[in-house]
Amino acid sequence: MKRVEGVTRSVRELLEKRKYVIDFYQRDYKWKPKEVEELVTDLTERFLDDYRPEHPRSQVEKYGHYFLGSIILSSKDSGTFIVDGQQRLTSLTLLLVHLHNLQQDRDEQVPVENLIYSERYGSKSFNIRVQTGLEDSTQDERYAVMNALFQEQEFDTAGQAESVQNMYARYHDIQELFPQELAGDALPYFIDWLTENVHLVEITASNDEDAYSIFETMNDRGLRLTPTDMLKGYLLANITDPKQRAAANTRWRSRIEELNRSGQDDNKEADADAIKIWLRSRYARDIRERKAGARPLDFDKIGTEFHRWVRDNDETLGLRHSDDFRRFIERDFDFYTRQYLHLQQASRELVPGLEHVLYNARHRFTQQFLLLLAPLEPDDSPQTITLKQRLVARYVDILLTRRIWNFRAIDYSTLQYNVFQTVKAIRGLAPEALAQKLYDLLQEQEAEGVTFANDRLRVHTQNRYAIHRTLARITDYVGMESGEPSRYLEYVRDGRNSFEVEHIWANHFEQHTDEFQHEADFAEHRNRIGGLVLLPKSFNASYGDKPYEEKVDHYFKHNLLVASLHVKSYENNPGFLKFVQRSGLPFQALSAFKKKDIEDRTALYQAVARRIWNPDDLLAEVKA
């Protein structure tokens, strides 16, 4: 092996005006929401440990540093090739694109363009590209999607390579995950910290053979015990009866295998994720404060070293004698991981009685399992378990949608403390007490003005995904109340036959000067939720730019929410007409669509939302 060099570099040193190549035979960019969430959460929480609003920006230099691992490069005549680390470098680049876009309307900006792309002779090339053998960098499969993201433009991923689809999806995950508290005055501080105080070790070999040898050595030498393995060893070692220990071991192994088989997206830590959620939901007593110098507490320790936390808290967990350890595996571990598996299924498909679990999962709300496990007791009947889970899932659904309706974030960082406090408040509650507690929490939210009273909800770059999911629920509700089967999964599916948010007004200010003097006022009204519907992507491509009068006849062929704009929907349509009469909702056909119609349509959507996301339904569940 020739000379190998290892150098610690900041993100800026690693990416600024440097080019990296990914060999065409390497695997695609495969990070999923979980990995991106962990990256964004780790970085932002580490930054917030030191950040104070009163600090001058120069203070960032003294903030703590963060190590993001190593990357392995192969230096060849044709460029610097990434052998290991493309997932992290690509994700970092997507984060930098988001930070660049967040700054566009700010007076104080931190330049990050040189970390994303370089320009020569008027031609832009991004700093990470896939080798194609072609000179023209625009032939790189990633170029078009990166350019669209950088320009904040829509991009059709249908038929694109897996890497391209994942990059587009993960960018929008980053948009939603990035804490709102860092998007204001703290933003330049965070960008300074990310680019200067976050480090990686760059290991460079002079050829592919040596680079891959290093990669294999770093990844294949020995098989470390995982936290799951160490927890298992501790629990089994304290069961003194050999037959009981063997039975507990069999139960443990069987369930761990089941958890790992159920893990999505090649998740190699599915078993650990389940155990962390179980322990946090049932036993965590406190959580670290978001301030400098704060110590990690139960919630945080379980997230990083749950095997050690169990050992250190054996008395609290009631683990004193051999039978306690046996019970902890055969009753508690078995029960909560079985419920976790069932909830995983409900988060992927419509499970009768647990539909709201899927709705919350489609909002990418990863913390709902903490809440869903908290009130459960191993002795609960199957009917009680389902009722408790349905109550909590419905509460989460209302919580998230109300926040979306009021432009409030639903990301992990923003809601983590709120979720933890709710977990503690609902642990072990019986259904009646649980329903009342969740209802009271929503009433507190309502007292703070987080309701459906906001008549200016509109779609924008940051909330497009959430608005899509909200419209899917409203659209599906109107259909189901009119006697049609649910089409929710159809409305939220990805791919060529997906549905898109369609503006009823085409983006032509000149067609609306009779009602608007300024283009900004037109755009604000056009983007309001009352001016939006959900339609197949193919329809949007064919008719989206046409005036309303030319589209309305075609609207009649689609879902009832958009079809309700057409007069024929009120003829020979008994299911829909009965729903309108029963509900008293102000549906009406419109031959033209003016400013007041958007306002009236917004009021209609608000009225539908109040019916779908009604806290009274929680109390009705336990009175039935």
C-alpha positions in Angstrom: 0.0 0.0 0.0 1.3 3.4 -1.0 1.2 6.5 1.2 -2.2 7.1 2.9 -3.0 10.6 4.4 -5.6 11.4 7.0 -6.5 15.0 7.6 -9.2 16.6 9.8 -11.1 19.2 7.8 -14.0 21.5 8.4 -17.1 21.4 6.2 -15.8 24.5 4.5 -12.3 23.1 3.9 -13.8 19.9 2.6 -16.3 21.4 0.1 -15.2 24.9 -0.8 -14.1 25.0 -4.5 -13.4 21.3 -4.5 -14.7 18.6 -6.8 -15.6 15.1 -6.0 -16.6 12.3 -8.3 -18.7 9.2 -7.6 -17.9 6.2 -9.8 -20.9 5.1 -11.9 -20.7 1.6 -10.4 -21.1 2.9 -6.8 -24.4 2.5 -5.1 -27.1 5.2 -5.3 -27.7 7.9 -2.8 -30.0 5.9 -0.4 -30.5 7.9 2.7 -34.0 7.8 4.0 -35.9 10.2 6.3 -34.6 8.6 9.4 -30.9 9.2 8.5 -31.6 12.8 7.5 -33.6 13.4 10.6 -30.7 12.1 12.8 -28.2 14.4 10.9 -30.3 17.5 11.2 -31.3 16.8 14.8 -27.7 16.1 15.9 -26.3 19.2 14.2 -29.0 21.6 15.4 -29.1 20.4 18.9 -25.3 20.5 19.3 -25.4 24.1 18.0 -28.2 25.1 20.3 -26.1 23.8 23.3 -23.9 26.9 22.9 -26.0 29.5 21.0 -27.3 32.5 22.8 -29.2 35.3 21.1 -27.1 37.9 22.9 -23.8 36.5 21.5 -22.0 38.4 18.8 -21.3 36.3 15.7 -17.6 36.2 16.6 -18.5 34.1 19.6 -19.3 31.2 17.3 -15.6 30.5 17.0 -15.6 29.5 20.7 -18.6 27.2 20.3 -18.1 23.4 20.7 -17.0 21.3 17.7 -18.8 18.3 16.2 -17.2 15.3 14.5 -19.1 13.9 11.6 -17.0 10.8 10.9 -14.6 10.0 8.2 -14.7 9.8 4.4 -12.4 7.8 2.2 -11.1 9.2 -1.1 -9.2 7.8 -4.0 -7.0 10.4 -5.8 -6.6 9.7 -9.5 -5.6 11.7 -12.6 -9.3 12.1 -13.6 -10.3 13.5 -10.2 -10.9 12.8 -6.5 -13.3 9.9 -6.2 -15.4 9.2 -3.1 -15.0 5.6 -2.0 -16.9 6.0 1.3 -18.9 9.0 2.5 -21.1 10.0 -0.4 -24.2 9.6 1.7 -23.0 12.2 4.2 -21.4 14.6 1.7 -24.6 14.5 -0.5 -26.8 15.1 2.6 -24.5 18.0 3.8 -24.8 19.5 0.3 -28.6 19.3 0.4 -28.5 21.0 3.8 -26.3 23.8 2.5 -28.7 24.3 -0.5 -31.5 24.7 2.0 -29.4 27.2 4.1 -28.6 29.1 0.9 -32.3 29.3 0.0 -33.3 30.4 3.5 -31.0 33.4 3.1 -32.3 34.8 -0.1 -34.5 37.6 1.3 -32.0 38.5 4.1 -29.7 41.5 4.3 -27.1 39.5 6.3 -26.0 36.5 4.3 -23.3 33.9 4.8 -22.0 32.8 1.4 -22.2 29.1 0.9 -22.4 28.9 -2.9 -18.8 27.8 -3.3 -19.5 24.8 -1.1 -22.3 23.7 -3.5 -21.1 24.5 -7.0 -18.5 26.4 -9.0 -18.9 28.3 -12.3 -16.5 28.6 -15.1 -17.1 30.3 -18.5 -20.7 30.7 -17.6 -21.2 26.9 -17.0 -22.2 25.7 -13.5 -21.0 22.4 -12.1 -21.9 21.1 -8.7 -19.1 20.0 -6.4 -20.3 16.3 -6.3 -21.1 14.6 -9.5 -21.5 11.1 -10.8 -18.9 10.0 -13.4 -20.4 9.7 -16.9 -17.4 9.8 -19.1 -18.8 13.0 -20.7 -17.3 16.5 -20.5 -20.6 18.3 -20.2 -21.4 18.4 -16.5 -25.1 18.9 -17.2 -25.2 15.3 -18.4 -24.6 14.2 -14.8 -27.8 12.5 -13.6 -27.8 14.7 -10.5 -27.4 18.1 -12.2 -31.0 18.8 -13.1 -32.4 18.0 -9.6 -29.6 19.9 -7.9 -30.2 22.9 -10.2 -33.9 22.8 -9.5 -33.4 22.7 -5.7 -30.9 25.5 -5.9 -33.3 27.6 -7.9 -36.2 26.6 -5.7 -38.1 25.1 -8.6 -40.4 22.2 -8.9 -38.9 19.0 -10.3 -40.6 15.9 -11.7 -38.8 12.8 -10.3 -41.0 10.3 -12.3 -38.7 8.0 -14.2 -35.6 9.5 -12.6 -32.7 7.4 -11.1 -33.1 6.3 -7.5 -30.4 8.8 -6.3 -32.3 11.7 -7.9 -35.6 10.7 -6.4 -34.0 10.3 -3.0 -32.2 13.6 -3.2 -35.3 15.5 -4.1 -37.3 13.8 -1.2 -34.5 14.3 1.4 -34.2 18.0 0.5 -37.8 18.4 1.3 -37.3 16.4 4.5 -34.6 18.9 5.5 -36.9 21.8 4.8 -39.5 20.3 7.2 -37.0 19.1 9.8 -34.9 22.3 10.1 -36.0 24.1 13.3 -37.9 27.3 12.9 -36.0 28.8 15.8 -32.8 28.7 13.7 -34.4 30.2 10.6 -34.5 33.7 12.1 -31.7 35.7 13.8 -29.8 32.5 14.6 -29.4 31.5 11.0 -26.0 33.1 10.2 -24.6 31.8 13.5 -25.7 28.3 12.6 -24.2 28.5 9.1 -20.9 29.8 10.5 -20.8 27.0 13.1 -21.7 24.3 10.5 -19.1 25.3 8.0 -16.3 26.1 10.5 -16.9 23.9 13.6 -18.2 20.7 12.1 -15.3 18.4 11.0 -14.7 15.2 9.2 -11.5 13.1 8.7 -10.5 13.0 5.1 -8.6 9.8 4.3 -7.0 9.9 0.9 -5.3 7.0 -0.9 -3.5 7.3 -4.2 -5.5 4.5 -6.0 -8.8 2.6 -5.8 -7.2 -0.6 -4.5 -5.7 1.0 -1.5 -8.8 3.1 -0.8 -11.1 0.0 -0.9 -8.6 -1.8 1.3 -8.9 1.0 3.9 -12.7 0.9 3.6 -12.9 -2.8 4.2 -10.5 -2.7 7.1 -12.5 0.1 8.8 -15.8 -1.7 8.3 -15.1 -5.4 8.5 -12.6 -6.0 11.3 -14.5 -7.7 14.1 -18.2 -7.6 14.9 -19.0 -5.2 17.7 -21.7 -6.0 20.2 -24.6 -3.7 19.7 -26.5 -2.0 22.6 -29.3 -4.6 21.9 -26.8 -7.4 22.4 -25.5 -5.9 25.6 -28.9 -5.3 27.1 -29.8 -8.9 26.3 -26.7 -10.2 28.0 -27.3 -8.1 31.1 -31.0 -9.3 31.4 -30.3 -13.0 30.7 -27.3 -13.1 33.1 -29.6 -12.1 36.0 -32.1 -15.0 35.3 -30.8 -17.8 37.5 -33.0 -20.7 36.4 -31.4 -22.3 33.3 -34.8 -23.3 31.7 -36.3 -19.8 32.3 -33.1 -18.2 30.9 -33.3 -20.4 27.8 -37.0 -19.6 27.3 -36.4 -15.9 27.7 -33.5 -16.1 25.2 -35.7 -17.8 22.7 -38.4 -15.1 23.1 -35.8 -12.3 22.8 -34.2 -13.7 19.7 -37.4 -14.4 18.0 -38.7 -10.8 18.5 -35.4 -9.1 17.5 -35.4 -11.1 14.3 -39.0 -10.0 13.7 -38.2 -6.4 14.4 -35.3 -6.4 12.0 -37.3 -8.1 9.3 -39.9 -5.4 9.6 -37.4 -2.5 9.4 -37.9 -0.3 6.4 -35.3 1.0 4.0 -32.4 -1.3 5.1 -32.7 0.0 8.7 -30.0 -2.1 10.5 -31.1 -0.6 13.9 -34.8 -1.5 13.8 -34.5 -3.5 17.0 -32.7 -0.7 18.8 -35.2 1.9 17.6 -38.1 -0.2 19.1 -36.3 -0.6 22.4 -35.5 3.1 22.7 -39.1 4.1 22.0 -40.4 1.5 24.5 -38.1 2.6 27.3 -38.6 6.3 26.6 -42.3 6.1 26.4 -42.7 4.1 29.7 -39.8 5.1 31.9 -38.0 8.3 31.0 -38.5 10.8 33.8 -36.7 13.9 32.4 -35.1 15.4 29.4 -32.1 17.6 28.9 -32.8 21.4 28.9 -31.9 23.2 25.7 -29.2 25.4 27.2 -25.4 25.5 27.4 -23.9 23.0 29.8 -27.2 21.1 30.4 -26.6 17.5 31.3 -28.1 14.6 29.4 -31.0 13.1 31.3 -33.1 9.9 31.1 -34.6 10.6 27.6 -31.2 11.5 26.2 -29.3 8.6 27.8 -31.8 6.1 26.5 -31.2 7.4 23.1 -27.5 6.9 23.2 -26.8 4.0 25.6 -30.1 2.3 26.6 -28.3 -0.8 27.7 -26.3 1.1 30.3 -29.3 3.2 31.3 -31.3 0.0 32.2 -28.4 -1.3 34.2 -28.0 2.0 36.1 -31.8 2.2 36.8 -32.6 -1.4 37.7 -34.2 -0.4 41.0 -36.5 2.1 39.2 -37.5 -0.6 36.7 -38.2 -3.1 39.5 -35.3 -5.4 38.5 -34.3 -6.9 41.8 -34.7 -10.7 41.5 -34.4 -13.3 38.8 -38.2 -13.3 38.3 -38.1 -9.6 37.7 -35.6 -10.0 34.9 -37.6 -12.8 33.4 -40.8 -10.8 33.6 -39.1 -7.8 32.0 -38.4 -9.9 28.9 -41.3 -12.3 28.7 -44.0 -9.7 29.6 -42.8 -6.1 29.1 -40.3 -6.5 26.3 -42.6 -8.9 24.5 -45.8 -6.8 24.9 -44.4 -3.4 23.9 -42.3 -4.6 21.0 -45.3 -6.5 19.7 -47.4 -3.3 19.9 -44.6 -1.5 18.2 -44.7 -3.9 15.3 -48.4 -3.5 15.0 -48.1 0.2 14.9 -45.4 0.0 12.3 -47.9 -1.9 10.1 -50.5 0.8 10.8 -48.1 3.5 9.8 -47.7 1.9 6.3 -51.2 0.8 5.5 -54.8 1.6 6.5 -55.5 -0.6 9.5 -59.2 -0.5 10.6 -59.5 1.6 13.8 -56.0 3.0 13.5 -56.3 5.0 10.3 -54.9 8.1 12.1 -51.6 6.4 12.7 -51.1 6.3 8.9 -52.2 9.9 8.5 -49.6 11.0 11.1 -46.9 8.9 9.5 -47.7 10.6 6.2 -46.8 13.9 7.9 -43.4 12.3 8.6 -44.1 12.6 12.3 -41.7 10.1 13.7 -42.5 10.8 17.4 -46.0 9.4 17.5 -44.9 5.9 18.6 -43.6 7.4 21.9 -47.1 8.7 22.5 -48.9 5.6 21.3 -47.1 3.2 23.6 -47.2 5.5 26.7 -50.8 4.7 28.0 -50.6 1.0 27.3 -50.4 -1.6 30.0 -49.5 -5.3 29.5 -52.8 -6.4 31.1 -55.0 -4.3 28.8 -57.4 -6.2 26.6 -57.0 -6.1 22.8 -60.1 -3.8 22.6 -58.6 -1.4 25.2 -55.3 -1.3 23.5 -56.9 -0.4 20.2 -59.1 2.2 21.8 -56.1 3.9 23.6 -54.0 3.9 20.4 -56.9 5.3 18.4 -57.4 8.1 20.9 -53.7 9.1 20.9 -53.4 8.9 17.2 -56.5 11.1 16.7 -55.1 13.6 19.2 -51.8 13.7 17.3 -53.7 14.1 14.0 -55.5 17.2 15.4 -52.4 18.6 17.0 -50.4 18.4 13.8 -53.1 19.7 11.5 -53.9 22.7 13.7 -50.2 23.6 13.8 -49.9 23.3 10.0 -53.0 25.5 9.6 -51.3 28.2 11.7 -47.9 28.1 10.0 -46.4 26.3 13.1 -43.6 23.8 12.7 -44.2 20.1 13.3 -40.5 19.1 13.1 -38.8 16.8 15.6 -36.8 19.6 17.4 -39.8 21.9 17.8 -42.1 19.3 19.2 -39.7 17.0 21.2 -40.2 18.7 24.6 -44.0 19.0 24.1 -44.2 15.3 23.1 -42.2 14.2 26.1 -44.4 16.2 28.5 -47.5 14.6 27.0 -45.9 11.1 27.2 -45.5 11.6 30.9 -49.0 13.0 31.3 -50.7 10.0 29.7 -48.7 7.0 30.9 -50.9 4.2 31.9 -54.2 6.1 31.8 -57.5 4.3 31.4 -59.4 5.2 28.2 -61.8 7.6 29.9 -59.0 9.5 31.7 -56.9 9.4 28.6 -59.6 10.9 26.3 -60.2 13.7 28.9 -56.5 14.5 29.2 -55.9 14.7 25.5 -59.1 16.8 25.1 -57.8 19.2 27.8 -54.4 19.5 26.0 -56.2 20.5 22.8 -58.3 23.0 24.7 -55.1 24.6 26.0 -53.9 24.8 22.4 -57.1 26.4 21.4 -56.8 29.0 24.1 -53.5 29.9 22.5 -55.2 30.6 19.2 -54.1 27.4 17.4 -57.3 26.5 15.8 -58.8 26.5 12.3 -59.7 30.2 12.5 -56.8 31.3 10.3 -58.4 32.2 7.0 -55.0 33.0 5.4 -53.5 29.6 5.2 -51.6 29.4 2.0 -49.1 27.1 0.3 -45.5 28.1 0.0 -42.2 26.3 -0.5 -41.8 25.2 3.1 -45.2 23.7 3.7 -46.2 22.3 0.3 -45.8 18.7 1.4 -48.0 19.4 4.6 -50.6 21.2 2.5 -50.7 18.3 0.1 -51.4 15.8 3.0 -54.0 18.2 4.5 -55.8 18.5 1.2 -55.7 14.7 0.8 -57.6 14.4 4.1 -60.2 17.0 3.2 -60.7 15.5 -0.3 -61.0 12.0 1.0 -63.5 13.1 3.8 -65.9 14.7 1.3 -65.8 11.5 -0.8 -66.3 9.1 2.1 -69.1 11.2 3.6 -70.8 11.0 0.2 -70.7 7.2 0.3 -67.5 6.6 -1.7 -64.6 4.3 -0.5 -61.5 6.0 0.9 -59.0 7.1 -1.8 -56.5 8.6 0.7 -53.6 6.2 -0.3 -54.3 7.1 -3.9 -54.1 10.8 -3.1 -50.7 10.6 -1.3 -48.9 8.0 -3.4 -45.7 8.9 -5.2 -44.7 8.2 -8.8 -46.1 8.7 -12.2 -49.7 8.5 -11.2 -49.4 10.8 -8.2 -51.7 13.7 -7.3 -50.5 17.3 -7.0 -51.7 20.5 -5.4 -53.4 22.4 -8.2 -54.0 26.1 -8.2 -57.5 26.9 -9.4 -56.1 30.2 -10.8 -53.3 29.9 -13.3 -50.3 32.1 -12.5 -51.3 35.0 -14.7 -51.6 38.3 -12.7 -52.6 40.1 -15.9 -55.9 38.2 -16.0 -56.9 39.5 -12.6 -56.1 43.2 -12.7 -59.8 44.0 -12.3 -59.5 42.8 -8.7 -55.8 43.3 -7.8 -53.6 46.3 -8.2 -50.4 44.5 -7.0 -49.1 41.2 -8.1 -48.1 40.3 -4.5 -51.7 40.5 -3.4 -52.8 38.4 -6.3 -50.2 35.7 -5.4 -51.2 35.7 -1.8 -54.9 35.1 -2.7 -54.0 32.5 -5.4 -52.0 30.5 -2.9 -54.7 30.4 -0.2 -56.0 27.0 0.6 -59.4 27.9 -0.8 -57.8 28.3 -4.2 -56.3 24.9 -4.1 -57.5 21.4 -5.0 -55.9 18.0 -5.4 -55.7 16.5 -9.0 -53.7 14.0 -10.9 -50.3 15.2 -12.0 -51.3 14.5 -15.6 -54.2 16.9 -15.4 -52.1 19.6 -13.9 -49.6 19.3 -16.7 -52.4 19.6 -19.4 -54.8 22.1 -17.9 -53.0 23.9 -15.1 -52.2 27.0 -17.1 -55.7 27.5 -18.5 -58.3 30.0 -17.1 -60.9 28.7 -14.7 -63.7 28.8 -17.2 -61.9 26.3 -19.5 -61.0 24.0 -16.6 -64.2 23.8 -14.7 -65.9 21.3 -17.1 -62.9 19.0 -16.7 -63.1 19.3 -12.9 -66.4 17.5 -12.9 -64.6 14.3 -13.9 -62.5 14.2 -10.8 -62.9 13.9 -7.0 -66.0 15.4 -5.4 -64.1 18.3 -3.7 -63.0 19.7 -7.0 -66.1 18.5 -8.9 -68.3 20.5 -6.4 -67.3 23.6 -8.4 -69.4 22.3 -11.3 -73.1 22.6 -11.5 -73.6 19.0 -12.6 -72.4 17.8 -9.2 -75.7 19.0 -7.8 -77.7 16.9 -10.2 -78.4 13.1 -9.8 -75.7 12.8 -7.2 -77.7 11.5 -4.2 -74.7 10.6 -1.9 -73.1 14.0 -2.3 -76.4 15.9 -2.0 -77.3 14.1 1.2 -73.9 14.9 2.6 -74.3 18.6 1.8 -77.8 18.7 3.3 -76.8 16.7 6.4 -73.7 18.7 7.1 -74.9 22.2 6.1 -71.6 22.9 4.5 -71.6 25.8 2.1 -70.7 24.0 -1.1 -71.7 25.8 -4.3 -71.2 25.6 -8.1 -69.3 28.5 -9.7 -69.3 29.5 -13.3 -66.5 32.0 -12.6 -63.9 32.0 -9.8 -63.1 35.5 -8.4 -61.4 36.9 -5.3 -64.5 36.5 -3.1 -64.9 32.9 -4.3 -61.4 32.0 -2.9 -62.4 33.6 0.4 -65.7 31.7 0.4 -64.0 28.5 -0.6 -61.4 29.0 2.2 -64.3 29.3 4.7 -65.7 26.0 3.3 -62.4 24.2 3.8 -62.2 25.6 7.4 -65.7 24.3 8.1 -64.7 20.8 6.7 -61.5 20.9 8.8 -63.4 21.6 12.0 -65.5 18.5 11.3 -62.5 16.2 10.5 -60.3 17.4 13.3 -62.8 17.8 16.1 -61.6 17.3 19.7 -65.1 16.3 20.7 -64.5 13.1 18.9 -62.1 12.0 21.6 -64.7 12.2 24.2 -67.3 10.6 21.9 -65.0 7.6 21.5 -65.2 6.6 25.2 -68.9 7.4 25.5 -69.9 5.1 22.7 
